[in-house]
Amino acid sequence: MPAKPKPARPKTAAERMRTRRARLRAAGLRPVQHWVPDLRDPKVRAQIRKEVAQLDKHPDNDAIDAWLDAVLADNE
């Protein structure tokens, strides 16, 4: 009776990621990293609220809103 071949050991997470990235690169893609505000941070949320309040007081706010509405209507 022939000896049973050893089962292949499972790939590590790093090996799986390396092969996935190689497939994506072969498909013509490249990795990029995006940094976005951390909305879980109370300081970031407070800063956003402050900036929105300032924008709300902008003297051209009505004209900007009308322009945005027109642009959105064109895209629908």
N, C-alpha and C positions, 0 to 999 in steps of 0.2 A: 504494500500500500504506500503510495507516494506521500511525502510529508506535506502537510497543509501549509500554504504560504502564510506568513504573518500578515495580519490585517494592517493596512496603512494607518499610521498614527494620525489623529485629527490635526488639521492645520491650526496654528495659533491665530489669535486675532490679528497680530501684526502681519502674518503671512497672507491671511485672507484679504486684508486691506491692501497689501502690496500688489496682489494679483488683480484686485478690483481696479486700483489706480492704473495699472498697466493696461487693462482692457479699455478704460476710459481714455487714456492717452492715445492708444491705438485707434480709437474712434475719432481722434482729432480734438479732444477736449483737454483743458488744462485746469489745474486747481487754483482757486482764488479764495481769499479769506475776507469776510465782511465783519466789520465791527459796528454794532448798533447800540443805541442807548439802552442801559439796563433799567427797564421800567420797574424792576423790583426794588430798586434803590430809592428810598424816600427823598434823598437830596436831588436826584435826577428828576423825579416827578415834580418836586417843588419848583425846580428851575423851568420845567416845561410849562407849568401853570403860570409862572411869572411871565414867560415870553408870550404865551397865548393872551394873557391879560393886556400886555403892551400892544400886541397886534390888534386886539379888539378896539383899542382907542385910536388906531391909525386914522388920520383924516380922510384918506382915500378908500376907506374900507368898503363903502357901498359900491364904488366903481369897480373895485377889485372883485367883490362878490358877483356883480353883474357880469363881468368878464368871465369868471370861472363858470357861472351858470351857462353862459353862451358856449363856452368850449365843451363843457360836459354834454350839452344838448346836441352839439354837432357830432359827438362820438357815439351817441346812442342809436 
